[in-house]
Structures are given as structure tokens and as C-alpha cells.
Amino acid sequence: MLTRIKLTLKQHRFETIAVVVLCLIAAAAALGEAYRLNSIQLPAGCVVGQRYMFAPDTSVPSTACRLATDRFYAVSNGTDMGLVRYMLLGLLPFVVGILFGAPLVAKEIEQGTAPLSWALVGSRRRWLFGKMLAATLLIVPLLLVAGLAADVLQGASSPGLDPHASFENFASRGVMVVFWGLATLFGTVALGTLLGRTLPAVILALVVCFLARGFWEIGLSRTVLPPFAVMQSENPQDPQNGQNGQMMYGQYAWTPSDLNVYYRTYLDGKPWDGDMNAWWNEHQPPMLVDPSSGLPVGVAVDTGTSPQIQGPYSVPFVIHGDRYWPIVALESGILLLGSLFCGAVALIWVDRRRPY
Amino acid sequence: MISRIWLTYKQHRFETIAVTVICLGAAIAALIEAHSLYSVGLAPGCVIERGITYNGTAISASAACQGGFDRFYPLVSSAEVSIIHILMVLLPFVVGIAFGAPLVAKELEEGTAPLSWALSGSRGRWLLGKVLASVLLIAPLLLAAGLAADVLQGALSPGTDAHASLESYADRGVMVVAWGLAALLVAVALSALLGRTLPAVLVAVVVCALARGLLPAALNATAYSAFAVQGNPNSSSVNDMYVYNRVYLDGQPWAGDISAWWYEHLPPDGADTTAFDPSRAPQWIPFVIHGDRYWPVVALESGILFAGSLVFGAVALFRVDRRRPY
């Protein structure tokens, strides 16, 4: 088996070198950015949140803190940080998984070497198993290094906040990077085995991964995550959560460390299942008309005399950051199951397919 | 030439179908989301302003517009809209690389290049035909997707002309076509240089990611500095494009060391701070380009991308004429 693993890495020299270089660059870049953030030593009690850097922050307690936060935001909102966080770390598991997975079977079929390989090895499944093992042994430690470096970067981006008690970017760091990489690898191996062509496998894998990653949170938020969610208003860290009896969302209630799961509509303080659009169309106040032009200028603005409407409103249900590990374990488990399923499909199909 | 174009589509059947499906899928998804946003039916005059404040992106509305706001906001911040945004960012690169990478490399890998080149007489004409076929396929498809993204942008900012706003301008309209053509010709050049599809895909992904990530920063540091005007230091409209910050002291541009100034003037802990006026400290003032400069900005960036595409196309033609056919 050791020989087969070595042979696989030798056969896929370009992919092996590219994957190693990409992962190490991503890890080094994340650690470099984290170092830049950590080197801005924030004074004690100087807390920074997430905001855009347009002007000095006047909400911080002291001028020393203000100076430090301005420097902090200049780094955390810089182009380098965006490139590292979203381009490099966000895409890394998919690039690595597709790059190594697509040619694993398809290359041998395209180059016509599959019949000889399969005849020499005796069992096609053992042959593919060896290749998948080699790929796994290569990418798991590399992605783990990159994921842990991304954790360090997250910790530096949110000083004072444990990255393992926060859902901010949680799918693009830590062990989640490894499981997304494995799912991509096995999914792409299955596609490579089914299609027998490298580029079509790459394109289809890209589409599948994009859809899977994009709809992952929506899917989980509608199925397995709701039992873990609690009403945002129960969060004691958000004293501004209720305004005039109306639950607010968006900038008032959202905390970066929380995971938004779903919204529930309330009317008069009770859950309500009606059509929000229909309600507002029925109850919306009449238009104001500019007497000089006769044109509508808008609906009534609250000047203290116009009546306030308390219509249906949405309340966010969230999972707090302290549930990080159970949620990561759950999502990783689902990804691992998906990986095993795709691996099984590849093993079954490689045993049945024509070698061209 | 027409038969060569048809032959290219036939040779790259999978890529042709994939590119068509992806572009039309993206366009339809954007139009559906735009329709959902328009169906909120905000009352005329009930303008939702989207701006950037200290606390991040915010939507402000008059109290009586709260109803529309409550329906509009969840749609704007929905996962579907985010996914379409990401799709529009990635689309030109996926399309360009998927079609460009195998254009030369596939023939080299499969060993059909010597025959193709011998039959066509001129390698340059052979490659030109293939590139022309690719451009004729992807340019209209990307334009359709880009225009659909423009419609979505209009729906996201009711009352604002999508062509008078620099919000996400690089991921919609004709910019999608310009980026797609640049990605295509980068991939073709790499394909001709490397002669292998998968390495060409990987290197093209890296080159495109760097170009997409660094071009705005490079333009901000060079060409855009001349166009930028002073913005509001406290907030910024999402229609504006942030270019750079300049430090001002006592109303005048100031080139000193802001850290040194603070260390010099900051009263020590426990000292009387009544004499210290923080408003007279150095201030960062943002310089922005307003949304009404949309077309000049788009023309400039498209021109740069087009020039880059021509360079990469020339590299591919030059290389394919000289390389070994394996």
C-alpha cells in the first residue's frame, strides 16, 4: 500500500506540489495577517467590533484606544486581508479537493493507462482505495494547518473573543476546512470516475461545490439547526434588542459571534403565520402629496402626531457562539457522511466502468 | 472560418453546454430575485437609503416606511441574494477558464495537434478561429448575465439608477463581459504555454484571483486618485466608490506621522483633559468617486482589461506558432 501511495503522489506530481504550495502559502499568509493585527497592541479595555474604516471611531473610550482601533481597522479592512480571508482561505478546500480529485481516475482513463493499471493491481477497488488514501493523507494535514492558521487569524480579528466560541467565518476555518476539503475530494473523485474526463469533472465539481457551499447554511437552517436556536432577545448582551416594544434585527440585534438560523414573524407579541406583504398592503398609511406639485412625496413620516403602526415584525433566532463545538461536530459529521457516500459511489463505479 | 467555429463548439461540446447552462442559470436566478424585490411594492416616495455608517451597512427608512423596510430588508440580506452576488463574481472566471484552458492544451494532450495544424495550414489562423468561436459564444452569454445583474442591482437600490452607482459595479453589466474575455485569453495563453489542461486551469485560477483582488487597489493608487473627491467623513453612500483616505489637520492636508502626533499631544492618564480638544486632532478624510462617474470608470477598467486580453491573445498566438506539438 505504501508503494501505491508513493506512486500516486509521483503520478500526480504537479497536483501534489501545487496543493502543498497553495496550503502553505494560505497558512503563512493567514499567520502573517494575524501577526500584523496582533502587533497593534490594543490598550486594556479597548474593545473593537466589526465596522468599516471611513473615519476615526468616536465611540471608543479613550484617545489611545481610538488611535489603536483606527490602525486596527486599517489592517483588518485592507485589501490583503480580503484576499487572504475570502479568496485564499474561503476557496482553499475546494481548489485543493478538485485539483487532486478530478484527475485521480479520469487521467488514467484519458491517457489510456487504466486497463494496464487495473490488470496489474488485480482489484480495481484496491487500486482506487490506495489512490484515495494517498490523496487523503496528503491533503488532510495540509488543510488542517491552513484551517488552524485561519483560526489564529480569526482570533486576531476579534481581540478578546475565543474563535472557538464564535460562529464568525466558522465554515472557512479550523477543522471545517478539512471536512470541506475531504467532501470536495471524494465528490470530485466520484465525478471523475463517472465521467472519465478531467475537465468535465472539474467544471461539474465546481458547480456542485458552489451550490453545496451556497445552500449549505440555508439547508441546515431549515432542517437540523432550528432545535439549537434561541430567540435573539434572550441574549443579555443585546440590551437594545427591543425598541418601543418592537423587536429589531439587523444592526441592532446581530452579533458576529452568533449564527443566524431563521426569522419568525410576530404580531402583537405573538407568533403569526399570515402574509406580511398582504398585511402591509392593507394597513399601509395613505400617501402624502406635495400641494405645490401634486406629486406623491412619500408616506407619513413620524413627526409626533402621525400614528405609529405596529405591524408584523420578524424576530431572529440564533445559536450563540458557545455552541461552536457541537455545531462544528454536527456539520463535520454530515460532510464526512457525504464524503463516504461519494467515495462508495466511486468505488462501486470504478469496478463496473469501461476503461476508456 | 464558419466551419472552424462550428468544429470548435463540437470539439468542446461539454464546455459549450456547461457555459451556456451556467450563464443562463445565473441570469434567470438574478431576474427571479429582482422580481421578488420589486414585488415588495414600496410606496413611491418611500425611499430606502442604503448607506455605510460606523456600525456597518445600514438601511434607514422613515418610521412610516417601516412596513416596506421590514419586507425589503430580509430579501436584501437573504442567502439567495448573497449566492447570486458570489455567482456573479465568479461567473466570468469560471466561464473564461472552462473554455480557455482546453482550447490548445486538449489537442496537445490528445495528440491531435500535429494533424490539426497540418490541415489548417497556419497555426495562427487555427488558434484565431478557436478564440473567435469562444468569444462569439461567451460574450453574449456573459452580457445577458451582466445585464440581469444590473436589473438585480436596480431592485436592491430602489430609486437609484444602476448605471449611476458604483456598488458592485465590477460584478455586473459590461464589466462581467470584460472580465470573462480577460479570463478566457489568460487561460488560452497559459494553455498554449503549458500544453496541459489541468495545470493551465490551476495557474489561470491563481492569476485571475490575483488580478481580481489587486486591480482595484492598483487603480485606487494610480488612475483613480485623480478622479476622487472629498467624501463625508462620517458616512458614505453605497453608490460611491472609496478610493483613499487623506489625513487633515486644522482643515489642511497633513503629511505628518499621525501616531507621533497622538503620542505627543495625548494627555497622560489621570491628567486634566479639558484643554485637549480631540476635534483638532488629525482626521482621516475619505476621498471617493461618486456614482455618476459610473460610465467613465467602467470604460477605463474595461479598456484596461481589453488591452490585457489582447496582450495575452498575442502571447498565445506567438507561442502556438513556435511550440512543439506535444
Contacts between the chains, C-beta under 8 A, distances in Angstrom:
chain1	res1	chain2	res2	distance
A	14	B	196	7.6
A	14	B	198	7.3
A	14	B	199	5.4
A	15	B	198	7.3
A	18	B	199	7.8
A	18	B	202	5.6
A	50	B	56	6.5
A	51	B	54	5.5
A	51	B	55	6.1
A	51	B	56	5.7
A	52	B	52	5.3
A	52	B	54	7.7
A	52	B	56	6.5
A	52	B	236	7.9
A	53	B	245	7.8
A	53	B	284	8.0
A	54	B	52	6.8
A	54	B	54	7.7
A	54	B	231	7.9
A	54	B	233	7.0
A	54	B	234	7.6
A	54	B	235	7.1
A	54	B	236	5.6
A	54	B	242	7.4
A	54	B	284	7.8
A	54	B	286	5.3
A	55	B	54	7.6
A	55	B	233	4.4
A	55	B	234	5.9
A	55	B	283	7.3
A	55	B	284	5.8
A	55	B	285	8.0
A	55	B	286	7.1
A	56	B	283	6.7
A	56	B	284	6.1
A	57	B	54	6.5
A	58	B	54	7.8
A	59	B	54	6.8
A	63	B	262	6.6
A	63	B	266	5.4
A	63	B	276	7.9
A	63	B	278	6.1
A	63	B	281	7.6
A	64	B	262	7.5
A	64	B	266	6.4
A	66	B	278	7.8
A	67	B	258	7.6
A	67	B	259	6.7
A	67	B	262	4.8
A	67	B	266	7.9
A	70	B	284	7.1
A	71	B	259	7.7
A	79	B	213	6.7
A	79	B	214	7.1
A	79	B	216	7.4
A	79	B	217	4.4
A	82	B	213	7.0
A	83	B	209	7.8
A	83	B	210	8.0
A	83	B	213	4.4
A	83	B	214	7.7
A	87	B	209	5.0
A	87	B	212	8.0
A	87	B	213	5.7
A	91	B	209	7.7
A	95	B	202	7.7
A	95	B	205	6.7
A	99	B	198	7.3
A	99	B	202	6.0
A	102	B	198	7.1
A	103	B	198	5.9
A	110	B	109	7.5
A	197	B	14	7.4
A	198	B	197	6.5
A	198	B	198	5.9
A	199	B	14	7.3
A	199	B	15	7.2
A	199	B	98	7.5
A	199	B	101	7.2
A	199	B	102	5.4
A	199	B	106	7.6
A	199	B	197	5.6
A	199	B	198	7.8
A	199	B	201	7.5
A	200	B	14	4.7
A	200	B	18	7.6
A	202	B	98	7.9
A	202	B	198	7.3
A	202	B	201	6.3
A	203	B	14	7.4
A	203	B	15	7.1
A	203	B	18	5.0
A	203	B	94	7.8
A	203	B	98	5.2
A	204	B	18	7.7
A	206	B	94	6.2
A	207	B	18	7.8
A	207	B	22	6.8
A	210	B	86	7.8
A	210	B	87	7.2
A	210	B	90	7.2
A	214	B	79	7.3
A	214	B	82	7.9
A	214	B	83	4.1
A	214	B	86	6.9
A	214	B	87	7.9
A	215	B	79	7.6
A	215	B	83	7.3
A	217	B	79	6.4
A	218	B	79	4.8
A	218	B	80	7.9
A	249	B	73	7.6
A	250	B	58	7.3
A	250	B	59	7.2
A	250	B	73	6.3
A	250	B	77	7.6
A	251	B	55	5.0
A	251	B	56	6.2
A	251	B	57	8.0
A	251	B	58	5.5
A	263	B	74	6.4
A	276	B	70	7.0
A	276	B	71	5.7
A	277	B	39	7.6
A	277	B	40	7.0
A	277	B	41	7.6
A	277	B	71	5.9
A	280	B	67	3.8
A	280	B	68	7.0
A	280	B	70	7.6
A	280	B	71	6.5
A	281	B	41	7.2
A	283	B	67	7.4
A	284	B	43	6.5
A	284	B	67	5.7
A	284	B	68	7.9
A	285	B	64	5.5
A	287	B	43	6.3
A	287	B	44	7.4
A	287	B	45	6.9
A	288	B	45	7.6
A	296	B	43	7.7
A	296	B	44	5.0
A	296	B	45	5.1
A	297	B	45	5.0
A	298	B	43	7.2
A	298	B	44	7.7
A	298	B	45	3.2
A	298	B	46	5.5
A	298	B	47	7.5
A	298	B	62	6.9
A	298	B	65	7.4
A	299	B	43	5.3
A	299	B	45	6.9
A	299	B	46	5.4
A	299	B	62	7.4
A	299	B	64	4.6
A	299	B	65	6.1
A	300	B	64	4.5
A	301	B	62	4.4
A	301	B	63	6.5
A	301	B	64	6.0
A	302	B	62	6.9
A	302	B	63	3.4
A	302	B	64	6.4
A	306	B	63	8.0
A	306	B	64	6.6
A	308	B	63	6.6
A	309	B	64	6.9
A	309	B	66	7.1
A	309	B	67	6.7
A	311	B	66	7.4
A	311	B	67	5.4
A	311	B	70	7.0
A	312	B	70	7.4
A	313	B	70	6.0
A	314	B	70	6.7
A	314	B	74	6.3
